């Protein structure tokens, strides 16, 4: 009898979790809605490249509204490391060697 009650309780909790997920997916009041439209309109944000530095640190090159940003991502947040569209410009020194 005790085993049946435990199984019934687990099934009840799983059913409630499923209903909550369905309700949130359908657009519950106060829920954050994320549209998953593919191919409809231009993307505003695009991840161009992601380079892992360590297990928790990454460099990401992203394009936002046509401007490229270099972003450093770390466990407590992220930081913009370059201004939009800034490219490394090289200059030649008098001896012909390239400098950055």
ChimeraX commands (.cxc) that place a marker at each C-alpha (Angstrom):
marker #1 position 0.00,0.00,0.00 radius 0.5
marker #1 position 2.84,2.39,0.84 radius 0.5
marker #1 position 4.56,1.70,-2.50 radius 0.5
marker #1 position 1.32,2.48,-4.37 radius 0.5
marker #1 position 1.01,5.83,-2.55 radius 0.5
marker #1 position 4.58,6.76,-3.42 radius 0.5
marker #1 position 4.09,5.87,-7.11 radius 0.5
marker #1 position 0.83,7.80,-7.21 radius 0.5
marker #1 position 2.54,10.85,-5.67 radius 0.5
marker #1 position 5.37,10.71,-8.22 radius 0.5
marker #1 position 2.89,10.40,-11.10 radius 0.5
marker #1 position 0.87,13.31,-9.73 radius 0.5
marker #1 position 3.96,15.55,-9.49 radius 0.5
marker #1 position 5.07,14.61,-13.01 radius 0.5
marker #1 position 1.60,15.34,-14.36 radius 0.5
marker #1 position 1.62,18.76,-12.67 radius 0.5
marker #1 position 5.07,19.52,-14.12 radius 0.5
marker #1 position 3.85,18.54,-17.59 radius 0.5
marker #1 position 0.77,20.72,-17.29 radius 0.5
marker #1 position 2.86,23.67,-16.08 radius 0.5
marker #1 position 5.26,23.27,-19.01 radius 0.5
marker #1 position 2.36,23.12,-21.47 radius 0.5
marker #1 position 0.71,26.16,-19.88 radius 0.5
marker #1 position 3.94,28.19,-20.00 radius 0.5
marker #1 position 4.61,27.16,-23.60 radius 0.5
marker #1 position 1.12,28.27,-24.64 radius 0.5
marker #1 position 1.77,31.80,-23.28 radius 0.5
marker #1 position 0.70,31.94,-19.67 radius 0.5
marker #1 position 0.15,35.44,-18.24 radius 0.5
marker #1 position 3.54,36.81,-17.16 radius 0.5
marker #1 position 5.50,34.18,-19.09 radius 0.5
marker #1 position 8.43,35.20,-21.26 radius 0.5
marker #1 position 7.56,34.40,-24.85 radius 0.5
marker #1 position 10.37,33.50,-27.24 radius 0.5
marker #1 position 9.51,33.35,-30.89 radius 0.5
marker #1 position 11.12,30.55,-32.87 radius 0.5
marker #1 position 10.48,31.86,-36.35 radius 0.5
marker #1 position 12.95,30.53,-38.85 radius 0.5
marker #1 position 13.54,32.26,-42.11 radius 0.5
marker #1 position 11.00,34.97,-41.41 radius 0.5
marker #1 position 12.81,38.29,-41.40 radius 0.5
marker #1 position 16.42,39.20,-40.76 radius 0.5
marker #1 position 18.26,38.11,-37.66 radius 0.5
marker #1 position 19.31,40.93,-35.38 radius 0.5
marker #1 position 21.77,38.85,-33.35 radius 0.5
marker #1 position 24.09,36.22,-34.78 radius 0.5
marker #1 position 26.95,34.26,-33.20 radius 0.5
marker #1 position 29.75,34.26,-35.75 radius 0.5
marker #1 position 32.41,32.38,-33.84 radius 0.5
marker #1 position 33.02,31.09,-30.29 radius 0.5
marker #1 position 36.47,30.19,-29.02 radius 0.5
marker #1 position 36.80,28.46,-25.64 radius 0.5
marker #1 position 39.73,29.72,-23.58 radius 0.5
marker #1 position 39.08,27.58,-20.51 radius 0.5
marker #1 position 36.13,25.47,-19.41 radius 0.5
marker #1 position 34.26,28.59,-18.26 radius 0.5
marker #1 position 35.82,31.40,-20.33 radius 0.5
marker #1 position 35.08,32.08,-24.00 radius 0.5
marker #1 position 35.67,34.69,-26.64 radius 0.5
marker #1 position 32.66,35.26,-28.88 radius 0.5
marker #1 position 32.41,37.24,-32.07 radius 0.5
marker #1 position 28.80,38.34,-32.49 radius 0.5
marker #1 position 26.98,40.47,-35.02 radius 0.5
marker #1 position 24.24,42.75,-33.70 radius 0.5
marker #1 position 22.30,44.85,-36.19 radius 0.5
marker #1 position 25.11,44.51,-38.74 radius 0.5
marker #1 position 27.88,45.54,-36.32 radius 0.5
marker #1 position 30.44,43.05,-35.03 radius 0.5
marker #1 position 31.39,42.87,-31.35 radius 0.5
marker #1 position 34.11,40.87,-29.61 radius 0.5
marker #1 position 32.68,39.68,-26.29 radius 0.5
marker #1 position 34.46,37.97,-23.41 radius 0.5
marker #1 position 32.23,35.53,-21.52 radius 0.5
marker #1 position 33.09,34.40,-18.00 radius 0.5
marker #1 position 31.16,32.71,-15.16 radius 0.5
marker #1 position 29.83,35.93,-13.62 radius 0.5
marker #1 position 28.90,37.73,-16.83 radius 0.5
marker #1 position 30.35,39.11,-20.04 radius 0.5
marker #1 position 32.22,42.17,-21.30 radius 0.5
marker #1 position 32.48,43.86,-24.68 radius 0.5
marker #1 position 36.14,43.79,-25.63 radius 0.5
marker #1 position 35.94,45.83,-28.83 radius 0.5
marker #1 position 33.80,48.56,-30.23 radius 0.5
marker #1 position 31.33,47.69,-32.99 radius 0.5
marker #1 position 33.03,47.08,-36.32 radius 0.5
marker #1 position 36.51,47.84,-34.95 radius 0.5
marker #1 position 39.05,45.94,-36.97 radius 0.5
marker #1 position 42.70,45.49,-36.16 radius 0.5
marker #1 position 44.52,47.81,-38.49 radius 0.5
marker #1 position 48.12,47.11,-39.26 radius 0.5
marker #1 position 50.74,49.63,-40.16 radius 0.5
marker #1 position 54.09,49.05,-41.70 radius 0.5
marker #1 position 57.16,50.27,-39.85 radius 0.5
marker #1 position 60.02,51.93,-41.73 radius 0.5
marker #1 position 61.94,48.64,-41.84 radius 0.5
marker #1 position 59.03,46.94,-43.65 radius 0.5
marker #1 position 57.88,44.78,-40.71 radius 0.5
marker #1 position 54.21,44.73,-39.98 radius 0.5
marker #1 position 53.06,46.16,-36.64 radius 0.5
marker #1 position 49.68,45.88,-34.95 radius 0.5
marker link #1:1,2 radius 0.2
marker link #1:2,3 radius 0.2
marker link #1:3,4 radius 0.2
marker link #1:4,5 radius 0.2
marker link #1:5,6 radius 0.2
marker link #1:6,7 radius 0.2
marker link #1:7,8 radius 0.2
marker link #1:8,9 radius 0.2
marker link #1:9,10 radius 0.2
marker link #1:10,11 radius 0.2
marker link #1:11,12 radius 0.2
marker link #1:12,13 radius 0.2
marker link #1:13,14 radius 0.2
marker link #1:14,15 radius 0.2
marker link #1:15,16 radius 0.2
marker link #1:16,17 radius 0.2
marker link #1:17,18 radius 0.2
marker link #1:18,19 radius 0.2
marker link #1:19,20 radius 0.2
marker link #1:20,21 radius 0.2
marker link #1:21,22 radius 0.2
marker link #1:22,23 radius 0.2
marker link #1:23,24 radius 0.2
marker link #1:24,25 radius 0.2
marker link #1:25,26 radius 0.2
marker link #1:26,27 radius 0.2
marker link #1:27,28 radius 0.2
marker link #1:28,29 radius 0.2
marker link #1:29,30 radius 0.2
marker link #1:30,31 radius 0.2
marker link #1:31,32 radius 0.2
marker link #1:32,33 radius 0.2
marker link #1:33,34 radius 0.2
marker link #1:34,35 radius 0.2
marker link #1:35,36 radius 0.2
marker link #1:36,37 radius 0.2
marker link #1:37,38 radius 0.2
marker link #1:38,39 radius 0.2
marker link #1:39,40 radius 0.2
marker link #1:40,41 radius 0.2
marker link #1:41,42 radius 0.2
marker link #1:42,43 radius 0.2
marker link #1:43,44 radius 0.2
marker link #1:44,45 radius 0.2
marker link #1:45,46 radius 0.2
marker link #1:46,47 radius 0.2
marker link #1:47,48 radius 0.2
marker link #1:48,49 radius 0.2
marker link #1:49,50 radius 0.2
marker link #1:50,51 radius 0.2
marker link #1:51,52 radius 0.2
marker link #1:52,53 radius 0.2
marker link #1:53,54 radius 0.2
marker link #1:54,55 radius 0.2
marker link #1:55,56 radius 0.2
marker link #1:56,57 radius 0.2
marker link #1:57,58 radius 0.2
marker link #1:58,59 radius 0.2
marker link #1:59,60 radius 0.2
marker link #1:60,61 radius 0.2
marker link #1:61,62 radius 0.2
marker link #1:62,63 radius 0.2
marker link #1:63,64 radius 0.2
marker link #1:64,65 radius 0.2
marker link #1:65,66 radius 0.2
marker link #1:66,67 radius 0.2
marker link #1:67,68 radius 0.2
marker link #1:68,69 radius 0.2
marker link #1:69,70 radius 0.2
marker link #1:70,71 radius 0.2
marker link #1:71,72 radius 0.2
marker link #1:72,73 radius 0.2
marker link #1:73,74 radius 0.2
marker link #1:74,75 radius 0.2
marker link #1:75,76 radius 0.2
marker link #1:76,77 radius 0.2
marker link #1:77,78 radius 0.2
marker link #1:78,79 radius 0.2
marker link #1:79,80 radius 0.2
marker link #1:80,81 radius 0.2
marker link #1:81,82 radius 0.2
marker link #1:82,83 radius 0.2
marker link #1:83,84 radius 0.2
marker link #1:84,85 radius 0.2
marker link #1:85,86 radius 0.2
marker link #1:86,87 radius 0.2
marker link #1:87,88 radius 0.2
marker link #1:88,89 radius 0.2
marker link #1:89,90 radius 0.2
marker link #1:90,91 radius 0.2
marker link #1:91,92 radius 0.2
marker link #1:92,93 radius 0.2
marker link #1:93,94 radius 0.2
marker link #1:94,95 radius 0.2
marker link #1:95,96 radius 0.2
marker link #1:96,97 radius 0.2
marker link #1:97,98 radius 0.2
marker link #1:98,99 radius 0.2
marker link #1:99,100 radius 0.2
view
